[in-house]
Amino acid sequence: MNDTTELMNALADGNLSGEELTKAEALKHNDPAAAAEFQRATQVREALACKCASNPDPELWKSCVRRLDELDRVSKTERFVSKYAWGLCAIFLVALLSAAGINRIHGAGTVPSSNIAGLYTGLTPMGSQAPSTAAENVRQAVGIAPNRIDELEARVIDLAVGNVGGRRAARLTMHDGEGQVVLFVLSGASEVEGVNRTIGNGFCSGAINGRAAIAWQDSGYLLLVTADRTEQELIQVAKTLRSTR
């Protein structure tokens, strides 16, 4: 540092040591211009100290510290993401594909709520039938049928069969002494969305189209009964219908 102004400012700031401090002190004593520069620098610093007295607000200071910490964390995160972006993308892709595979394995047997309307309107009606005839027709169309529908002492008002959501399906609309009961039989299904609350004895409970529903599985098929009745009343209907094979 050989500039007189810079040297005197550094001396006034107390930033010199060793040979530089000795040189600056000698220059101040031997050079009037340097002495005047030192005096000016000292006066400026004294004026600033007087006029700009510090009275920091503790809460404001804490807020500033927190903000600086946040900026530091953001900066570290950005550096990490930038450095490992490709690796993170690969991890995310693997996780996405794994989730899709799990969903395909475990969700394939679930009948989504979007298929419910098709169970009511997408099957081909076959008209009213005797319970035994209806059971046989369901067996031929879908592959399984409850063998105890006659124990409901119900009339089969209508049988409808067909495919819904890639599954063979049948719908039996029956009428017993308490009113109308609808029974669905679906191939390759394990549960119906919205009717998956386990209630014991192999039954699940829920609701479809605003009515209580009870579902159960039988040899890879799903059977579901629904009616404008209480859950307990429907459980009794389901117990009567459930196959004992």
Backbone hydrogen bonds, N-H to C=O, Kabsch-Sander energy under -0.5 kcal/mol:
donor,donor_aa,acceptor,acceptor_aa,energy
7,L,3,D,-2.6
8,M,4,T,-2.6
9,N,5,T,-2.2
10,A,6,E,-2.3
11,L,7,L,-1.9
12,A,8,M,-2.5
13,D,9,N,-1.9
14,G,10,A,-0.7
14,G,11,L,-0.7
15,N,10,A,-2.5
20,E,17,S,-1.1
21,L,17,S,-0.7
22,T,18,G,-1.9
23,K,19,E,-2.6
24,A,20,E,-2.4
25,E,21,L,-2.4
26,A,22,T,-2.1
27,L,23,K,-2.2
28,K,24,A,-2.4
29,H,25,E,-1.8
30,N,26,A,-1.9
31,D,27,L,-2.3
35,A,31,D,-2.5
36,A,32,P,-2.7
37,E,33,A,-2.0
38,F,34,A,-2.3
39,Q,35,A,-2.4
40,R,36,A,-2.4
41,A,37,E,-2.4
42,T,38,F,-2.4
43,Q,39,Q,-2.6
44,V,40,R,-2.4
45,R,41,A,-1.9
46,E,42,T,-2.3
47,A,43,Q,-2.7
48,L,44,V,-2.4
49,A,45,R,-2.2
50,C,46,E,-1.9
51,K,47,A,-3.0
52,C,48,L,-2.3
53,A,50,C,-0.7
55,N,53,A,-0.5
61,W,57,D,-2.5
62,K,58,P,-2.3
63,S,59,E,-2.3
64,C,60,L,-2.3
65,V,61,W,-2.3
66,R,62,K,-2.6
67,R,63,S,-2.3
68,L,64,C,-2.4
69,D,65,V,-2.4
70,E,66,R,-2.4
71,L,67,R,-2.5
72,D,68,L,-2.1
73,R,69,D,-2.4
74,V,70,E,-2.8
75,S,71,L,-2.3
76,K,72,D,-2.2
77,T,73,R,-2.6
78,E,74,V,-2.8
79,R,75,S,-2.1
80,F,76,K,-2.3
81,V,77,T,-3.0
82,S,78,E,-2.6
83,K,79,R,-2.0
84,Y,80,F,-2.4
85,A,81,V,-0.5
88,L,84,Y,-2.7
89,C,85,A,-2.4
90,A,86,W,-2.0
91,I,87,G,-2.3
92,F,88,L,-2.6
93,L,89,C,-2.3
94,V,90,A,-2.4
95,A,91,I,-2.4
96,L,92,F,-2.4
97,L,93,L,-2.6
98,S,94,V,-2.4
99,A,95,A,-2.5
100,A,96,L,-2.1
101,G,97,L,-2.2
102,I,98,S,-2.7
103,N,99,A,-2.5
104,R,100,A,-2.0
105,I,101,G,-2.2
106,H,102,I,-3.2
107,G,103,N,-2.2
108,A,104,R,-0.6
110,T,107,G,-1.3
111,V,191,E,-3.1
115,N,112,P,-2.1
116,I,113,S,-1.2
117,A,113,S,-0.5
119,L,115,N,-1.3
119,L,116,I,-0.6
120,Y,116,I,-1.1
120,Y,117,A,-0.6
121,T,117,A,-2.5
122,G,118,G,-2.4
124,T,161,V,-3.2
126,M,159,L,-3.8
129,Q,156,V,-1.6
134,A,130,A,-2.9
135,A,131,P,-2.4
136,E,132,S,-1.9
137,N,133,T,-2.5
138,V,134,A,-2.4
139,R,135,A,-2.1
140,Q,136,E,-2.1
141,A,137,N,-2.1
142,V,138,V,-3.1
143,G,138,V,-1.2
149,I,146,P,-0.6
151,E,148,R,-1.5
152,L,149,I,-1.3
153,E,150,D,-1.5
154,A,149,I,-0.6
155,R,175,H,-2.4
156,V,129,Q,-0.9
157,I,155,R,-1.1
157,I,173,T,-2.0
158,D,173,T,-1.6
159,L,127,G,-1.1
160,A,171,R,-2.1
161,V,124,T,-1.9
162,G,169,A,-1.9
164,V,167,R,-2.6
167,R,164,V,-1.4
169,A,162,G,-2.9
170,A,185,V,-2.1
171,R,160,A,-3.0
172,L,183,L,-3.1
173,T,158,D,-3.0
173,T,171,R,-0.6
174,M,172,L,-0.7
174,M,181,V,-3.4
175,H,155,R,-2.1
176,D,179,G,-2.4
179,G,176,D,-1.0
181,V,174,M,-2.9
182,V,226,T,-2.6
183,L,172,L,-2.9
184,F,224,L,-3.1
185,V,170,A,-2.3
186,L,222,L,-2.6
187,S,168,R,-2.4
188,G,220,G,-1.2
189,A,186,L,-0.6
190,S,109,G,-3.4
191,E,109,G,-1.7
192,V,195,V,-0.7
193,E,111,V,-3.0
195,V,192,V,-2.8
197,R,205,S,-2.1
198,T,196,N,-0.8
199,I,203,F,-2.4
200,G,203,F,-0.6
203,F,200,G,-1.9
204,C,215,A,-2.4
205,S,197,R,-2.9
206,G,213,A,-1.6
207,A,194,G,-1.5
208,I,211,R,-2.1
211,R,208,I,-2.0
212,A,227,A,-0.5
213,A,206,G,-2.2
214,I,225,V,-2.5
215,A,204,C,-2.5
216,W,223,L,-2.4
218,D,221,Y,-2.6
221,Y,218,D,-1.2
222,L,186,L,-2.7
223,L,216,W,-3.1
224,L,184,F,-2.2
225,V,214,I,-2.8
226,T,182,V,-2.4
227,A,212,A,-1.3
229,R,227,A,-2.1
234,L,230,T,-2.1
235,I,231,E,-2.2
236,Q,232,Q,-1.7
237,V,233,E,-1.6
238,A,234,L,-2.8
239,K,235,I,-2.5
240,T,236,Q,-1.7
241,L,237,V,-2.1
242,R,238,A,-2.3
